[in-house]
Amino acid sequence: MVVLLAGVQKSLLFNNILNAINLATWIFVMVAGLFYVDFSNWTDYGGFLPFGWSGVLTGAATCFYAFIGFDIIATTGEEANNPKKSIPLAIVSSLAIILVAYVTSSMILTLV
């Protein structure tokens, strides 16, 4: 709230900095995890889904917080040149990025 009170430009800069930190952390975990991948983790110890689909849904419900970022798209959408085109594109793009991030993170972390 304090950052938003400072103005849209300051909050956008702050948001971009936090996103850069998140991206750098994700890249680090992915690259570092590649050195410790063990494919037996998907075959031993109960297989690929040891807790079944209920475990998948429990994990998905836990990680649902990533979709909170849509409020930023709606807030900055007021300043878009063509909001009818850019807001849906931003939402679909962010969904695709989140999907790739979660799938690759899950793959690396379960293989490590």
All heavy atoms as an XYZ file, in Angstrom:
851
protein
N       0.821     -1.178      0.000
C       0.000      0.000      0.000
C       0.871      1.249      0.000
O       0.558      2.209     -0.685
C      -0.928     -0.018      1.211
C      -1.902      1.142      1.213
S      -3.076      1.052      2.540
C      -2.158      1.854      3.833
N       1.963      1.217      0.746
C       2.860      2.368      0.807
C       3.476      2.624     -0.564
O       3.606      3.770     -0.990
C       3.954      2.137      1.877
C       4.982      3.244      1.856
C       3.328      2.024      3.244
N       3.836      1.554     -1.269
C       4.428      1.710     -2.597
C       3.402      2.288     -3.572
O       3.729      3.134     -4.394
C       4.977      0.358     -3.105
C       5.501      0.474     -4.510
C       6.068     -0.135     -2.183
N       2.158      1.850     -3.466
C       1.115      2.394     -4.333
C       0.861      3.863     -4.049
O       0.544      4.637     -4.953
C      -0.179      1.600     -4.185
C      -0.195      0.245     -4.874
C      -1.473     -0.503     -4.547
C      -0.053      0.390     -6.370
N       0.990      4.256     -2.799
C       0.814      5.664     -2.459
C       1.920      6.526     -3.054
O       1.727      7.713     -3.295
C       0.765      5.849     -0.940
C      -0.492      5.325     -0.255
C      -0.359      5.448      1.255
C      -1.728      6.047     -0.738
N       3.073      5.946     -3.302
C       4.190      6.691     -3.891
C       3.941      7.008     -5.361
O       4.612      7.852     -5.928
C       5.484      5.908     -3.731
N       3.007      6.318     -5.983
C       2.680      6.585     -7.378
C       2.798      5.337     -8.224
O       3.408      4.333     -7.833
N       2.201      5.409     -9.386
C       2.175      4.256    -10.279
C       3.573      3.925    -10.784
O       3.953      2.760    -10.864
C       1.205      4.514    -11.454
C       1.242      3.381    -12.450
C      -0.206      4.720    -10.941
N       4.354      4.922    -11.114
C       5.704      4.673    -11.629
C       6.576      3.971    -10.586
O       7.317      3.044    -10.906
C       6.368      5.983    -12.060
C       5.711      6.631    -13.253
C       5.950      5.849    -14.535
O       6.689      4.868    -14.563
N       5.322      6.290    -15.602
N       6.487      4.411     -9.335
C       7.294      3.792     -8.267
C       6.825      2.367     -7.998
O       7.639      1.467     -7.794
C       7.212      4.609     -6.983
C       7.700      6.009     -7.113
C       9.162      6.078     -6.928
C       9.523      7.557     -6.855
N      10.816      7.861     -7.281
N       5.511      2.154     -7.987
C       5.017      0.803     -7.731
C       5.344     -0.128     -8.890
O       5.627     -1.308     -8.680
C       3.506      0.823     -7.478
O       2.805      1.212     -8.633
N       5.336      0.382    -10.112
C       5.716     -0.433    -11.261
C       7.195     -0.805    -11.197
O       7.564     -1.945    -11.466
C       5.407      0.311    -12.555
C       5.587     -0.469    -13.844
C       4.660     -1.674    -13.875
C       5.308      0.426    -15.034
N       8.045      0.134    -10.806
C       9.472     -0.148    -10.647
C       9.697     -1.182     -9.549
O      10.464     -2.134     -9.723
C      10.235      1.138    -10.331
C      11.719      0.966    -10.034
C      12.459      0.506    -11.283
C      12.304      2.255     -9.498
N       9.018     -1.020     -8.426
C       9.133     -1.967     -7.313
C       8.668     -3.356     -7.740
O       9.316     -4.365     -7.428
C       8.311     -1.459     -6.121
C       8.412     -2.320     -4.903
C       9.585     -2.374     -4.169
C       7.331     -3.066     -4.484
C       9.686     -3.168     -3.047
C       7.415     -3.864     -3.361
C       8.585     -3.914     -2.637
N       7.563     -3.422     -8.471
C       7.048     -4.693     -8.961
C       8.035     -5.345     -9.929
O       8.256     -6.556     -9.883
C       5.700     -4.478     -9.638
C       5.073     -5.771    -10.085
O       5.152     -6.768     -9.378
N       4.470     -5.757    -11.252
N       8.637     -4.558    -10.812
C       9.617     -5.095    -11.753
C      10.855     -5.631    -11.045
O      11.417     -6.653    -11.453
C      10.004     -4.043    -12.781
C       8.889     -3.771    -13.761
O       7.986     -4.588    -13.929
N       8.936     -2.619    -14.402
N      11.283     -4.957    -10.001
C      12.441     -5.427     -9.229
C      12.126     -6.760     -8.555
O      12.929     -7.699     -8.598
C      12.879     -4.361     -8.197
C      13.489     -3.163     -8.912
C      13.854     -4.943     -7.183
C      13.745     -1.971     -8.020
N      10.953     -6.860     -7.944
C      10.576     -8.114     -7.295
C      10.424     -9.241     -8.315
O      10.810    -10.383     -8.047
C       9.283     -7.934     -6.505
C       9.388     -7.082     -5.254
C       8.039     -6.995     -4.561
C      10.437     -7.606     -4.306
N       9.886     -8.940     -9.475
C       9.768     -9.963    -10.514
C      11.135    -10.417    -11.016
O      11.327    -11.602    -11.315
C       8.922     -9.453    -11.685
C       7.450     -9.493    -11.366
O       6.996    -10.310    -10.585
N       6.704     -8.599    -11.975
N      12.082     -9.494    -11.123
C      13.435     -9.862    -11.541
C      14.093    -10.771    -10.504
O      14.776    -11.732    -10.860
C      14.277     -8.610    -11.764
N      13.869    -10.497     -9.224
C      14.409    -11.348     -8.161
C      13.779    -12.738     -8.230
O      14.471    -13.756     -8.111
C      14.203    -10.696     -6.777
C      15.065     -9.442     -6.651
C      14.502    -11.682     -5.648
C      14.772     -8.610     -5.424
N      12.467    -12.787     -8.435
C      11.783    -14.083     -8.560
C      12.299    -14.869     -9.754
O      12.526    -16.083     -9.662
C      10.277    -13.886     -8.693
C       9.621    -13.567     -7.383
O      10.122    -13.905     -6.329
N       8.483    -12.899     -7.452
N      12.481    -14.217    -10.876
C      12.977    -14.889    -12.079
C      14.395    -15.397    -11.870
O      14.717    -16.527    -12.254
C      12.910    -13.942    -13.278
C      13.381    -14.521    -14.603
C      12.464    -15.653    -15.044
C      13.429    -13.433    -15.661
N      15.237    -14.592    -11.257
C      16.615    -15.016    -11.000
C      16.655    -16.215    -10.047
O      17.449    -17.145    -10.244
C      17.423    -13.854    -10.431
N      15.795    -16.223     -9.043
C      15.732    -17.341     -8.110
C      15.270    -18.608     -8.815
O      15.829    -19.686     -8.608
C      14.790    -17.015     -6.941
O      15.218    -15.802     -6.322
C      14.753    -18.132     -5.926
N      14.249    -18.477     -9.663
C      13.743    -19.635    -10.407
C      14.820    -20.197    -11.331
O      15.020    -21.413    -11.382
C      12.493    -19.238    -11.189
C      11.978    -20.311    -12.073
C      11.374    -21.470    -11.691
C      12.037    -20.333    -13.494
N      11.043    -22.204    -12.800
C      11.438    -21.526    -13.915
C      12.520    -19.449    -14.460
C      11.323    -21.867    -15.251
C      12.400    -19.793    -15.782
C      11.807    -20.978    -16.169
N      15.525    -19.335    -12.039
C      16.597    -19.787    -12.934
C      17.697    -20.471    -12.144
O      18.211    -21.519    -12.550
C      17.141    -18.613    -13.771
C      16.095    -18.179    -14.798
C      18.441    -18.985    -14.461
C      16.454    -16.910    -15.545
N      18.062    -19.919    -11.000
C      19.100    -20.536    -10.170
C      18.690    -21.930     -9.708
O      19.482    -22.873     -9.771
C      19.405    -19.650     -8.956
C      20.340    -20.295     -7.982
C      21.691    -20.406     -8.275
C      19.866    -20.814     -6.793
C      22.559    -21.022     -7.380
C      20.715    -21.427     -5.901
C      22.072    -21.529     -6.190
N      17.452    -22.081     -9.240
C      16.987    -23.391     -8.768
C      16.965    -24.386     -9.917
O      17.362    -25.548     -9.755
C      15.602    -23.261     -8.104
C      14.973    -24.626     -7.853
C      15.704    -22.494     -6.810
N      16.527    -23.939    -11.096
C      16.461    -24.846    -12.248
C      17.863    -25.289    -12.680
O      18.111    -26.474    -12.895
C      15.759    -24.188    -13.438
C      14.303    -23.869    -13.226
S      13.302    -25.315    -12.889
C      13.060    -25.167    -11.152
N      18.788    -24.359    -12.776
C      20.140    -24.692    -13.229
C      20.868    -25.523    -12.177
O      21.511    -26.528    -12.501
C      20.929    -23.410    -13.587
C      22.385    -23.715    -13.852
C      20.303    -22.731    -14.796
N      20.774    -25.136    -10.920
C      21.450    -25.890     -9.861
C      20.853    -27.282     -9.715
O      21.570    -28.254     -9.456
C      21.356    -25.134     -8.540
N      19.539    -27.402     -9.907
C      18.886    -28.698     -9.781
C      19.256    -29.666    -10.879
O      19.207    -30.878    -10.688
N      19.633    -29.160    -12.046
C      20.002    -30.039    -13.152
C      21.207    -30.917    -12.825
O      21.349    -32.006    -13.376
C      20.286    -29.229    -14.416
C      19.061    -28.646    -15.115
C      19.484    -27.752    -16.274
C      18.150    -29.739    -15.607
N      22.054    -30.464    -11.924
C      23.245    -31.230    -11.560
C      22.931    -32.373    -10.586
O      23.779    -33.232    -10.365
C      24.309    -30.313    -10.958
C      24.843    -29.315    -11.941
C      24.448    -27.991    -11.883
C      25.732    -29.701    -12.935
C      24.938    -27.062    -12.794
C      26.216    -28.789    -13.851
C      25.825    -27.465    -13.780
N      21.745    -32.363     -9.993
C      21.396    -33.366     -8.985
C      20.185    -34.213     -9.380
O      19.589    -34.872     -8.540
C      21.111    -32.672     -7.647
C      22.304    -31.921     -7.125
C      22.392    -30.537     -7.280
C      23.345    -32.590     -6.510
C      23.494    -29.841     -6.818
C      24.455    -31.898     -6.045
C      24.520    -30.529     -6.199
O      25.601    -29.849     -5.740
N      19.804    -34.200    -10.640
C      18.642    -34.951    -11.112
C      18.913    -36.447    -10.996
O      19.967    -36.937    -11.381
C      18.305    -34.556    -12.567
C      17.342    -35.534    -13.194
C      17.750    -33.152    -12.620
N      17.941    -37.171    -10.448
C      18.010    -38.621    -10.324
C      16.654    -39.186    -10.757
O      15.661    -39.056    -10.052
C      18.307    -39.006     -8.873
C      18.441    -40.503     -8.677
O      18.559    -41.238     -9.682
O      18.428    -40.929     -7.508
N      16.623    -39.803    -11.939
C      15.362    -40.274    -12.497
C      14.760    -41.440    -11.729
O      13.594    -41.771    -11.927
C      15.545    -40.640    -13.974
C      15.671    -39.439    -14.852
C      16.911    -39.032    -15.319
C      14.565    -38.696    -15.199
C      17.042    -37.920    -16.114
C      14.670    -37.581    -15.997
C      15.916    -37.191    -16.462
N      15.518    -42.038    -10.837
C      14.951    -43.109    -10.013
C      13.916    -42.568     -9.026
O      13.112    -43.326     -8.487
C      16.049    -43.858     -9.265
O      16.651    -43.036     -8.291
N      13.922    -41.267     -8.781
C      12.913    -40.670     -7.903
C      11.515    -40.786     -8.490
O      10.534    -40.742     -7.758
C      13.230    -39.198     -7.629
C      14.429    -39.038     -6.736
O      14.793    -39.932     -5.990
N      15.069    -37.883     -6.815
N      11.407    -40.915     -9.807
C      10.093    -41.055    -10.440
C       9.688    -42.507    -10.598
O       8.548    -42.787    -10.958
C      10.081    -40.381    -11.806
C       9.888    -38.900    -11.743
C       9.764    -38.115    -10.646
C       9.796    -38.021    -12.863
N       9.610    -36.809    -10.992
C       9.626    -36.719    -12.349
C       9.849    -38.203    -14.234
C       9.503    -35.605    -13.176
C       9.724    -37.086    -15.043
C       9.546    -35.807    -14.518
N      10.601    -43.426    -10.359
C      10.264    -44.844    -10.504
C      10.245    -45.562     -9.162
O       9.410    -46.427     -8.943
C      11.257    -45.541    -11.448
O      12.586    -45.364    -10.962
C      11.149    -44.983    -12.859
N      11.139    -45.246     -8.273
C      11.179    -45.865     -6.949
C      10.263    -45.103     -5.995
O       9.692    -44.069     -6.336
C      12.606    -45.858     -6.401
C      13.575    -46.646     -7.274
O      13.099    -47.465     -8.078
O      14.792    -46.418     -7.146
N      10.144    -45.598     -4.788
C       9.408    -44.931     -3.708
C       7.952    -44.643     -4.068
O       7.420    -43.575     -3.800
C      10.096    -43.622     -3.300
C      11.569    -43.740     -3.101
C      12.450    -43.130     -3.981
C      12.078    -44.493     -2.056
C      13.816    -43.248     -3.813
C      13.445    -44.615     -1.886
C      14.302    -43.990     -2.763
O      15.646    -44.108     -2.593
N       7.284    -45.543     -4.723
C       5.873    -45.357     -5.022
C       5.596    -44.814     -6.409
O       4.458    -44.561     -6.756
N       6.580    -44.550     -7.205
C       6.367    -44.097     -8.574
C       6.189    -42.601     -8.702
O       6.529    -41.823     -7.811
N       5.624    -42.221     -9.831
C       5.507    -40.802    -10.164
C       4.485    -40.081     -9.291
O       4.691    -38.967     -8.878
C       5.132    -40.658    -11.639
C       5.018    -39.243    -12.086
C       6.136    -38.430    -12.154
C       3.794    -38.712    -12.432
C       6.044    -37.121    -12.563
C       3.697    -37.394    -12.846
C       4.820    -36.600    -12.917
N       3.366    -40.697     -8.993
C       2.331    -40.093     -8.142
C       2.104    -40.952     -6.899
O       1.106    -41.650     -6.793
C       1.013    -39.956     -8.914
C       0.969    -38.953    -10.046
C      -0.345    -39.064    -10.796
C       1.175    -37.560     -9.535
N       2.998    -40.895     -5.924
C       2.849    -41.773     -4.763
C       1.619    -41.435     -3.920
O       1.083    -42.302     -3.239
C       4.139    -41.550     -3.968
C       4.620    -40.224     -4.395
C       4.192    -40.059     -5.821
N       1.129    -40.205     -3.955
C      -0.058    -39.816     -3.187
C      -1.296    -39.691     -4.063
O      -2.320    -39.179     -3.624
C       0.197    -38.502     -2.457
C       1.321    -38.605     -1.469
C       2.526    -37.981     -1.717
C       1.176    -39.341     -0.307
C       3.577    -38.084     -0.818
C       2.218    -39.445      0.599
C       3.422    -38.815      0.337
N      -1.203    -40.096     -5.328
C      -2.345    -40.074     -6.232
C      -2.734    -38.654     -6.642
O      -2.009    -37.683     -6.413
N      -3.890    -38.563     -7.273
C      -4.352    -37.252     -7.743
C      -4.768    -36.341     -6.601
O      -4.762    -35.117     -6.743
C      -5.497    -37.424     -8.739
C      -4.990    -37.911    -10.053
C      -5.068    -39.166    -10.565
C      -4.255    -37.142    -11.007
N      -4.433    -39.238    -11.776
C      -3.930    -37.995    -12.073
C      -3.840    -35.818    -11.060
C      -3.217    -37.571    -13.189
C      -3.129    -35.400    -12.175
C      -2.823    -36.260    -13.209
N      -5.106    -36.902     -5.448
C      -5.425    -36.041     -4.301
C      -4.178    -35.282     -3.848
O      -4.261    -34.124     -3.427
C      -6.001    -36.863     -3.152
O      -5.036    -37.765     -2.656
N      -3.016    -35.905     -3.968
C      -1.767    -35.210     -3.653
C      -1.472    -34.107     -4.651
O      -0.980    -33.037     -4.282
N      -1.794    -34.351     -5.921
C      -1.600    -33.324     -6.945
C      -2.508    -32.135     -6.668
O      -2.087    -30.966     -6.725
C      -1.877    -33.899     -8.353
C      -1.882    -32.805     -9.402
C      -0.851    -34.956     -8.702
N      -3.776    -32.402     -6.352
C      -4.715    -31.308     -6.070
C      -4.356    -30.558     -4.792
O      -4.519    -29.334     -4.715
C      -6.138    -31.856     -5.996
C      -6.689    -32.392     -7.312
C      -8.058    -33.001     -7.113
C      -6.721    -31.301     -8.364
N      -3.829    -31.267     -3.801
C      -3.387    -30.595     -2.578
C      -2.212    -29.665     -2.868
O      -2.173    -28.528     -2.396
C      -2.977    -31.636     -1.518
O      -4.085    -32.484     -1.267
C      -2.531    -30.965     -0.234
N      -1.270    -30.134     -3.670
C      -0.129    -29.291     -4.042
C      -0.549    -28.108     -4.893
O      -0.044    -26.995     -4.728
N      -1.498    -28.325     -5.802
C      -1.982    -27.229     -6.650
C      -2.704    -26.182     -5.817
O      -2.565    -24.980     -6.064
C      -2.891    -27.775     -7.733
N      -3.474    -26.623     -4.837
C      -4.169    -25.665     -3.974
C      -3.184    -24.866     -3.132
O      -3.392    -23.683     -2.866
C      -5.159    -26.402     -3.077
N      -2.090    -25.505     -2.743
C      -1.070    -24.810     -1.962
C      -0.361    -23.749     -2.790
O      -0.036    -22.679     -2.296
C      -0.042    -25.820     -1.429
O      -0.727    -26.822     -0.693
C       0.986    -25.148     -0.554
N      -0.131    -24.025     -4.057
C       0.621    -23.125     -4.922
C      -0.255    -22.128     -5.674
O       0.225    -21.420     -6.554
C       1.435    -23.928     -5.932
S       2.680    -24.949     -5.160
N      -1.516    -22.032     -5.361
C      -2.434    -21.185     -6.103
C      -2.115    -19.698     -5.942
O      -2.578    -18.870     -6.712
C      -3.872    -21.452     -5.664
C      -4.891    -20.749     -6.477
C      -5.142    -21.141     -7.777
C      -5.593    -19.685     -5.955
C      -6.086    -20.498     -8.551
C      -6.543    -19.034     -6.719
C      -6.788    -19.448     -8.022
N      -1.283    -19.335     -4.978
C      -0.988    -17.934     -4.706
C      -0.367    -17.210     -5.895
O      -0.400    -15.984     -5.977
C      -0.074    -17.800     -3.491
C       1.291    -18.372     -3.720
C       2.309    -17.617     -4.267
C       1.570    -19.690     -3.392
C       3.560    -18.146     -4.498
C       2.815    -20.230     -3.621
C       3.793    -19.451     -4.162
O       5.027    -19.973     -4.380
N       0.201    -17.887     -6.847
C       0.853    -17.231     -7.988
C      -0.131    -16.480     -8.850
O       0.230    -15.536     -9.534
C       1.595    -18.255     -8.831
N      -1.389    -16.842     -8.808
C      -2.378    -16.194     -9.643
C      -2.878    -14.887     -9.043
O      -3.735    -14.236     -9.613
C      -3.542    -17.149     -9.913
C      -3.120    -18.323    -10.743
C      -2.801    -19.525    -10.155
C      -3.010    -18.206    -12.114
C      -2.394    -20.605    -10.921
C      -2.598    -19.274    -12.888
C      -2.297    -20.467    -12.291
N      -2.356    -14.496     -7.902
C      -2.740    -13.234     -7.287
C      -2.209    -12.059     -8.102
O      -2.742    -10.970     -8.056
C      -2.235    -13.180     -5.819
C      -2.946    -14.251     -5.007
C      -2.447    -11.827     -5.199
C      -2.448    -14.407     -3.607
N      -1.220    -12.272     -8.931
C      -0.609    -11.193     -9.704
C      -1.503    -10.560    -10.751
O      -1.133     -9.570    -11.365
N      -2.701    -11.110    -10.968
C      -3.586    -10.535    -11.970
C      -4.089     -9.148    -11.575
O      -4.493     -8.379    -12.429
C      -4.772    -11.450    -12.251
C      -4.380    -12.723    -12.937
C      -4.897    -13.929    -12.520
C      -3.483    -12.716    -13.994
C      -4.538    -15.109    -13.152
C      -3.115    -13.876    -14.627
C      -3.648    -15.082    -14.198
N      -4.090     -8.831    -10.297
C      -4.520     -7.493     -9.891
C      -3.560     -6.430    -10.409
O      -3.975     -5.306    -10.706
C      -4.666     -7.403     -8.377
C      -3.348     -7.650     -7.649
O      -2.462     -8.287     -8.250
O      -3.221     -7.233     -6.488
N      -2.299     -6.776    -10.574
C      -1.331     -5.829    -11.120
C      -1.643     -5.549    -12.584
O      -1.562     -4.407    -13.043
C       0.101     -6.370    -10.947
C       0.432     -6.458     -9.457
C       1.111     -5.503    -11.672
C       1.689     -7.201     -9.159
N      -2.056     -6.575    -13.313
C      -2.430     -6.383    -14.712
C      -3.638     -5.469    -14.808
O      -3.689     -4.557    -15.638
C      -2.715     -7.742    -15.387
C      -1.442     -8.578    -15.449
C      -3.296     -7.553    -16.774
C      -1.654     -9.997    -15.894
N      -4.611     -5.679    -13.935
C      -5.806     -4.838    -13.965
C      -5.489     -3.407    -13.549
O      -6.033     -2.449    -14.111
C      -6.867     -5.425    -13.048
N      -4.596     -3.236    -12.585
C      -4.248     -1.893    -12.119
C      -3.496     -1.113    -13.186
O      -3.803      0.047    -13.452
C      -3.383     -1.981    -10.845
O      -4.101     -2.707     -9.863
C      -3.052     -0.606    -10.320
N      -2.514     -1.734    -13.809
C      -1.736     -1.037    -14.828
C      -2.443     -1.005    -16.175
O      -2.016     -0.301    -17.078
C      -0.361     -1.698    -15.010
O      -0.545     -3.072    -15.338
C       0.475     -1.570    -13.750
N      -3.538     -1.730    -16.313
C      -4.288     -1.739    -17.563
C      -4.927     -0.415    -17.900
O      -5.230     -0.133    -19.061
N      -5.137      0.417    -16.884
C      -5.720      1.737    -17.122
C      -4.793      2.632    -17.935
O      -5.242      3.574    -18.574
C      -6.051      2.406    -15.790
C      -7.108      1.668    -14.999
C      -7.332      2.277    -13.639
O      -6.659      3.270    -13.313
O      -8.173      1.746    -12.900
N      -3.515      2.346    -17.905
C      -2.554      3.169    -18.616
C      -2.145      2.573    -19.958
O      -1.286      3.114    -20.636
C      -1.315      3.372    -17.746
C      -1.626      4.104    -16.460
C      -0.396      4.316    -15.621
O       0.721      4.097    -16.121
O      -0.554      4.695    -14.461
N      -2.758      1.478    -20.345
C      -2.400      0.820    -21.601
C      -2.929      1.619    -22.786
O      -3.975      2.255    -22.712
C      -2.962     -0.589    -21.634
N      -2.183      1.580    -23.882
C      -2.619      2.267    -25.098
C      -3.836      1.584    -25.716
O      -4.748      2.250    -26.189
C      -1.486      2.313    -26.126
C      -0.355      3.206    -25.688
O      -0.556      4.152    -24.936
N       0.847      2.896    -26.141
N      -3.837      0.267    -25.727
C      -4.940     -0.502    -26.289
C      -5.334     -1.584    -25.291
O      -4.933     -2.745    -25.424
C      -4.515     -1.113    -27.630
C      -5.662     -1.765    -28.354
O      -6.802     -1.735    -27.897
N      -5.360     -2.361    -29.492
N      -6.142     -1.252    -24.269
C      -6.433     -2.225    -23.216
C      -7.228     -3.434    -23.699
O      -7.121     -4.505    -23.132
C      -7.222     -1.432    -22.182
C      -7.660     -0.200    -22.853
C      -6.746      0.039    -24.002
N      -8.024     -3.294    -24.749
C      -8.794     -4.435    -25.251
C      -7.885     -5.530    -25.798
O      -8.239     -6.694    -25.807
C      -9.758     -3.988    -26.344
C     -10.925     -3.194    -25.813
C     -11.892     -2.862    -26.928
C     -13.065     -2.077    -26.380
N     -14.019     -1.739    -27.435
N      -6.713     -5.143    -26.261
C      -5.761     -6.120    -26.792
C      -4.710     -6.503    -25.754
O      -4.368     -7.670    -25.611
C      -5.077     -5.536    -28.026
C      -4.068     -6.456    -28.652
C      -3.387     -5.823    -29.831
C      -2.303     -6.705    -30.395
N      -1.543     -6.044    -31.450
N      -4.192     -5.531    -25.027
C      -3.049     -5.794    -24.158
C      -3.418     -6.513    -22.863
O      -2.626     -7.327    -22.378
C      -2.311     -4.496    -23.849
O      -3.164     -3.588    -23.192
N      -4.586     -6.264    -22.296
C      -4.941     -6.924    -21.037
C      -5.172     -8.423    -21.241
O      -4.604     -9.234    -20.502
C      -6.137     -6.235    -20.358
C      -5.698     -4.854    -19.858
C      -6.670     -7.065    -19.200
C      -6.787     -4.049    -19.226
N      -5.973     -8.853    -22.235
C      -6.087    -10.309    -22.440
C      -4.752    -10.962    -22.798
O      -4.459    -12.080    -22.356
C      -7.080    -10.445    -23.596
C      -7.860     -9.193    -23.573
C      -6.916     -8.140    -23.092
N      -3.936    -10.260    -23.584
C      -2.621    -10.800    -23.933
C      -1.752    -10.946    -22.685
O      -1.053    -11.952    -22.521
C      -1.935     -9.895    -24.963
C      -0.561    -10.336    -25.425
C      -0.653    -11.664    -26.166
C       0.062     -9.277    -26.313
N      -1.818     -9.975    -21.801
C      -1.035    -10.041    -20.567
C      -1.511    -11.177    -19.668
O      -0.696    -11.888    -19.064
C      -1.122     -8.708    -19.819
N      -2.805    -11.392    -19.589
C      -3.337    -12.464    -18.750
C      -2.947    -13.830    -19.314
O      -2.480    -14.710    -18.576
C      -4.864    -12.329    -18.604
C      -5.180    -11.104    -17.747
C      -5.477    -13.583    -17.985
C      -6.650    -10.775    -17.659
N      -3.100    -14.028    -20.607
C      -2.744    -15.309    -21.217
C      -1.235    -15.543    -21.124
O      -0.786    -16.659    -20.829
C      -3.239    -15.366    -22.680
C      -2.678    -16.566    -23.397
C      -4.751    -15.382    -22.715
N      -0.449    -14.495    -21.337
C       1.007    -14.631    -21.237
C       1.429    -14.995    -19.825
O       2.285    -15.865    -19.628
C       1.694    -13.338    -21.666
O       1.386    -13.025    -22.984
N       0.840    -14.337    -18.836
C       1.212    -14.650    -17.457
C       0.778    -16.058    -17.075
O       1.493    -16.748    -16.343
C       0.632    -13.615    -16.491
O      -0.763    -13.657    -16.508
N      -0.376    -16.519    -17.568
C      -0.783    -17.902    -17.312
C       0.205    -18.885    -17.923
O       0.546    -19.902    -17.302
C      -2.177    -18.158    -17.866
C      -3.344    -17.707    -17.015
C      -4.649    -17.855    -17.779
C      -3.395    -18.474    -15.721
N       0.670    -18.605    -19.135
C       1.634    -19.488    -19.789
C       2.962    -19.513    -19.031
O       3.558    -20.577    -18.829
C       1.853    -19.059    -21.231
N       3.414    -18.352    -18.592
C       4.673    -18.272    -17.845
C       4.561    -19.020    -16.520
O       5.466    -19.767    -16.119
C       5.081    -16.805    -17.633
C       5.465    -16.179    -18.975
C       6.213    -16.683    -16.629
C       5.613    -14.675    -18.935
N       3.435    -18.846    -15.829
C       3.230    -19.534    -14.553
C       3.172    -21.042    -14.761
O       3.736    -21.817    -13.981
C       1.954    -19.006    -13.861
C       2.169    -17.582    -13.386
C       1.558    -19.888    -12.697
C       0.900    -16.894    -12.943
N       2.510    -21.472    -15.835
C       2.428    -22.899    -16.131
C       3.814    -23.488    -16.362
O       4.173    -24.527    -15.780
C       1.546    -23.137    -17.352
C       1.462    -24.584    -17.825
C       0.673    -25.418    -16.833
C       0.860    -24.649    -19.202
N       4.617    -22.819    -17.174
C       5.975    -23.304    -17.442
C       6.809    -23.316    -16.162
O       7.535    -24.275    -15.882
C       6.649    -22.452    -18.541
C       8.131    -22.748    -18.643
C       5.974    -22.682    -19.872
N       6.687    -22.266    -15.366
C       7.461    -22.191    -14.129
C       7.083    -23.309    -13.161
O       7.960    -23.954    -12.570
C       7.264    -20.829    -13.466
N       5.786    -23.567    -12.994
C       5.365    -24.612    -12.065
C       5.711    -26.004    -12.558
O       6.133    -26.851    -11.777
C       3.864    -24.526    -11.785
C       3.522    -23.576    -10.678
C       2.356    -22.846    -10.711
C       4.360    -23.415     -9.588
C       2.039    -21.966     -9.698
C       4.056    -22.549     -8.576
C       2.888    -21.827     -8.630
O       2.582    -20.974     -7.631
N       5.519    -26.254    -13.845
C       5.816    -27.588    -14.366
C       7.310    -27.874    -14.270
O       7.720    -28.940    -13.800
C       5.299    -27.738    -15.814
C       5.839    -28.987    -16.464
C       3.784    -27.746    -15.835
N       8.142    -26.933    -14.686
C       9.586    -27.171    -14.620
C      10.079    -27.232    -13.175
O      10.946    -28.051    -12.854
C      10.364    -26.104    -15.402
O      10.015    -24.807    -14.910
C      10.068    -26.195    -16.887
N       9.539    -26.398    -12.314
C       9.934    -26.449    -10.902
C       9.551    -27.779    -10.286
O      10.337    -28.387     -9.549
C       9.271    -25.315    -10.117
O       9.678    -24.074    -10.589
N       8.348    -28.255    -10.581
C       7.913    -29.540    -10.048
C       8.771    -30.677    -10.562
O       9.126    -31.591     -9.810
C       6.450    -29.795    -10.411
O       5.628    -28.819     -9.852
N       9.099    -30.622    -11.848
C       9.946    -31.671    -12.419
C      11.317    -31.705    -11.754
O      11.779    -32.761    -11.310
C      10.100    -31.462    -13.913
C       8.857    -31.764    -14.711
S       9.013    -31.347    -16.437
C      10.328    -32.426    -16.952
N      11.952    -30.554    -11.656
C      13.306    -30.515    -11.083
C      13.280    -30.889     -9.617
O      14.095    -31.696     -9.141
C      13.944    -29.127    -11.288
C      14.220    -28.861    -12.756
C      15.216    -28.980    -10.463
C      15.266    -29.760    -13.362
N      12.343    -30.327     -8.855
C      12.332    -30.574     -7.408
C      11.953    -32.001     -7.056
O      12.429    -32.531     -6.047
C      11.395    -29.591     -6.717
C      11.866    -28.138     -6.736
C      10.841    -27.221     -6.109
C      13.207    -27.988     -6.040
N      11.130    -32.655     -7.882
C      10.822    -34.054     -7.578
C      11.922    -34.992     -8.054
O      12.023    -36.109     -7.563
C       9.481    -34.476     -8.209
O       9.515    -34.228     -9.614
C       8.325    -33.758     -7.562
N      12.717    -34.556     -8.992
C      13.830    -35.392     -9.461
C      15.087    -35.226     -8.608
O      15.992    -36.053     -8.687
C      14.157    -35.067    -10.922
C      13.154    -35.588    -11.939
C      13.471    -35.038    -13.319
C      13.128    -37.091    -11.953
N      15.162    -34.179     -7.838
C      16.345    -33.949     -6.996
C      16.243    -34.778     -5.728
O      15.249    -34.866     -5.112
C      16.490    -32.447     -6.666
C      17.539    -32.220     -5.596
C      16.827    -31.675     -7.894
